Each structure stands twice: as C-alpha cells, then as structure tokens.
Amino acid sequence: MLSIVTYPHPILQQRANEVGEITKEISDLFPEMMSAMRKNEGIGLAAPQIGLSSRIIIVQDAKTSHAFLNPEILSANREMESEEEGCLSLPGIFLPIKRARSVSLRCTLPSGKSVHIEAEGLLARIFQHEIDHLNGMLIIHRAGLVKRWKARKRLRELESAYKTSQHG
C-alpha cells in the first residue's frame, strides 16, 4: 500500500516530471494510487503525494476514479469561487481557496490517448488542486497571509513530525 507524503517533504514543492512512455510500472501505479486515495478518504491524488515526481493525477468524479497523465489547464473561467479545501499532504488543515469555476484542460489517458476535458464545479476544483501539486504548489501557498498564519501551529506540528520521521 502506498503511503501519503506529508508537508514539508521537499517533493511536494517541486515541479513533477512529464510522463513519457506509459510503462507497465506506470500502469500498475494507477490502481495503487486510486486505492491509496480511497483509503485516505481523498477525492484526488497527485503522484508527488506518494513521493513520485511524475505528472500523474487521480480524480474522483461522482461515480468513479480516473487517472490522467501530463494534465495541462488550457483555460480557466474568470469567475472564481472560494471553497474550503483540505489536502491529504496537509492533514488537519482546511483553508478557503479561490479557484476558477470551470477549466478546460488537455491530458493523456492511461491508454495513451490525448483528450480534451471541460470541467466545472467540484470536478474543476479537484483538477486545479491536483495540477497545483504537479507544479509544487500546496493550498497553503494559495491561501491568504492571514489564513496561512492561522494554520501555522498545525504546520509546525507537521514539520516536527516530518523531522522526527527523517531522523527516527
């Protein structure tokens, strides 16, 4: 079972590498990532969150989970919505994050086929959140200074736990 990498692990703040050839190793990763996402009660997961620098995301829609490779937002609606978001890599932190109400994106399916997707509402928010992960950005980087300041105690706890796990 894959484990979730938490803040302040350095991989979470780095741009992930493009996926070239879809190897068996990469294909085998999709169901494992879906399982890890569900086990941790998430609605999205990016490869950096499992310690892998690859542009792979899992997105949960109303019915099922989908894997996407090299997702790229082509355009975003100017209309923004602020909703509370949490993150599996920032357990215990929930912040109001402004995101585009809808996005248009291009990505590759596990089959290798390139697709164009129009997403709105929660699905658009999930795509934006997971693509942020691929670009080394977390919700704390999108939150305003005051909101981030309010989360500082929990961030320090996560930093302390991370240091302990590295030296323990």
C-alpha positions as CSV (number, residue, x, y, z in Angstrom):
1,M,0.0,0.0,0.0
2,L,1.3,3.4,-1.0
3,S,1.7,5.9,1.8
4,I,0.9,9.7,1.6
5,V,3.9,12.1,1.8
6,T,3.1,15.0,4.1
7,Y,4.3,18.6,4.4
8,P,7.2,19.7,4.4
9,H,8.6,16.8,2.3
10,P,10.6,18.6,-0.5
11,I,8.9,16.7,-3.4
12,L,5.7,18.5,-2.6
13,Q,7.3,21.8,-3.5
14,Q,8.9,20.7,-6.8
15,R,7.6,20.6,-10.3
16,A,6.9,17.0,-11.3
17,N,8.5,15.4,-14.4
18,E,6.5,14.8,-17.6
19,V,5.5,11.2,-18.2
20,G,6.9,9.9,-21.5
21,E,6.2,6.3,-22.3
22,I,3.4,4.6,-20.3
23,T,5.4,1.7,-19.0
24,K,3.9,-1.3,-17.1
25,E,5.3,0.2,-13.9
26,I,3.3,3.4,-14.5
27,S,0.2,1.4,-15.5
28,D,0.5,-0.6,-12.3
29,L,0.6,2.6,-10.3
30,F,-2.9,3.8,-11.3
31,P,-5.0,1.2,-9.2
32,E,-2.5,1.6,-6.3
33,M,-2.9,5.4,-6.3
34,M,-6.7,5.0,-6.5
35,S,-6.7,2.6,-3.6
36,A,-4.4,4.9,-1.5
37,M,-6.7,7.9,-2.3
38,R,-9.8,6.0,-1.2
39,K,-8.1,4.6,1.9
40,N,-7.2,8.1,3.0
41,E,-10.7,9.4,2.1
42,G,-9.5,11.7,-0.7
43,I,-11.2,12.9,-3.8
44,G,-8.0,13.4,-5.7
45,L,-4.3,12.4,-5.6
46,A,-1.1,13.5,-7.4
47,A,2.0,11.3,-7.8
48,P,4.2,13.7,-5.7
49,Q,1.9,13.0,-2.8
50,I,3.1,9.4,-2.9
51,G,6.8,10.5,-3.3
52,L,6.9,10.2,-7.1
53,S,8.0,13.1,-9.3
54,S,5.6,12.2,-12.2
55,R,2.8,14.3,-13.7
56,I,0.1,11.8,-12.8
57,I,-3.2,12.6,-11.0
58,I,-6.2,10.6,-9.9
59,V,-9.5,12.4,-9.9
60,Q,-12.7,11.2,-8.3
61,D,-16.0,12.2,-10.0
62,A,-19.5,11.3,-8.9
63,K,-19.1,7.7,-9.9
64,T,-15.5,6.6,-10.1
65,S,-11.8,7.4,-10.1
66,H,-9.9,8.3,-13.2
67,A,-6.1,8.5,-13.9
68,F,-4.7,11.3,-16.1
69,L,-1.1,11.9,-17.2
70,N,0.5,15.2,-18.0
71,P,-2.7,17.3,-17.4
72,E,-2.5,20.9,-18.5
73,I,-5.0,23.6,-18.0
74,L,-5.6,25.4,-21.3
75,S,-8.0,28.0,-20.0
76,A,-9.8,28.9,-16.8
77,N,-13.1,30.7,-16.3
78,R,-12.6,34.3,-14.9
79,E,-15.4,33.6,-12.5
80,M,-13.8,32.5,-9.2
81,E,-15.3,30.6,-6.3
82,S,-13.9,30.3,-2.8
83,E,-14.5,27.0,-1.1
84,E,-12.8,25.2,1.8
85,E,-10.2,22.7,0.7
86,G,-8.2,20.1,2.6
87,C,-5.2,18.1,1.4
88,L,-4.0,14.6,2.2
89,S,-0.5,16.0,2.4
90,L,-1.6,18.7,4.9
91,P,-3.7,16.6,7.3
92,G,-5.8,18.7,9.7
93,I,-5.6,21.9,7.6
94,F,-8.7,23.3,5.8
95,L,-8.5,26.6,4.1
96,P,-10.8,28.7,1.9
97,I,-9.2,28.6,-1.6
98,K,-10.3,30.7,-4.6
99,R,-10.4,28.7,-7.8
100,A,-11.9,29.1,-11.3
101,R,-15.4,27.9,-11.5
102,S,-14.6,25.9,-14.7
103,V,-11.5,24.9,-16.6
104,S,-10.6,23.5,-20.0
105,L,-7.7,21.0,-20.0
106,R,-5.8,18.6,-22.1
107,C,-4.3,15.3,-20.7
108,T,-3.4,11.8,-21.6
109,L,-5.4,8.8,-20.5
110,P,-3.8,5.6,-19.3
111,S,-4.5,4.2,-22.8
112,G,-2.1,6.8,-24.3
113,K,-5.0,8.7,-25.9
114,S,-4.9,12.5,-25.6
115,V,-8.2,14.1,-24.5
116,H,-9.7,17.5,-24.0
117,I,-11.8,17.9,-20.8
118,E,-14.2,20.6,-19.8
119,A,-14.7,20.5,-16.0
120,E,-16.8,22.7,-13.7
121,G,-17.7,22.9,-10.1
122,L,-16.1,20.4,-7.7
123,L,-14.5,18.5,-10.6
124,A,-12.8,21.7,-11.9
125,R,-11.6,22.4,-8.3
126,I,-10.1,18.8,-8.0
127,F,-8.3,19.2,-11.3
128,Q,-6.9,22.6,-10.2
129,H,-5.8,21.3,-6.8
130,E,-4.1,18.2,-8.2
131,I,-2.4,20.1,-11.0
132,D,-1.1,22.5,-8.4
133,H,0.6,19.5,-6.7
134,L,2.3,18.7,-10.0
135,N,3.7,22.3,-10.1
136,G,4.9,22.1,-6.5
137,M,2.1,24.3,-5.1
138,L,0.1,23.5,-2.0
139,I,-3.1,25.0,-0.6
140,I,-1.1,27.0,1.9
141,H,0.6,28.8,-1.0
142,R,-2.8,29.8,-2.4
143,A,-4.3,30.9,0.9
144,G,-4.0,34.5,2.1
145,L,-1.5,35.5,4.6
146,V,-4.0,35.7,7.5
147,K,-5.4,32.2,6.7
148,R,-1.9,30.8,6.4
149,W,-0.9,32.4,9.7
150,K,-3.9,30.8,11.4
151,A,-2.7,27.4,10.2
152,R,0.9,28.0,11.5
153,K,0.5,25.8,14.6
154,R,-0.6,22.8,12.6
155,L,2.2,23.4,10.0
156,R,4.8,23.4,12.8
157,E,3.4,20.1,14.1
158,L,3.7,18.6,10.6
159,E,7.3,20.0,10.3
160,S,8.2,18.5,13.7
161,A,6.7,15.1,12.8
162,Y,8.5,15.1,9.5
163,K,11.9,15.9,11.1
164,T,11.3,13.1,13.6
165,S,10.4,10.6,10.8
166,Q,13.6,11.6,9.0
167,H,15.9,11.1,12.0
168,G,14.0,8.5,13.9
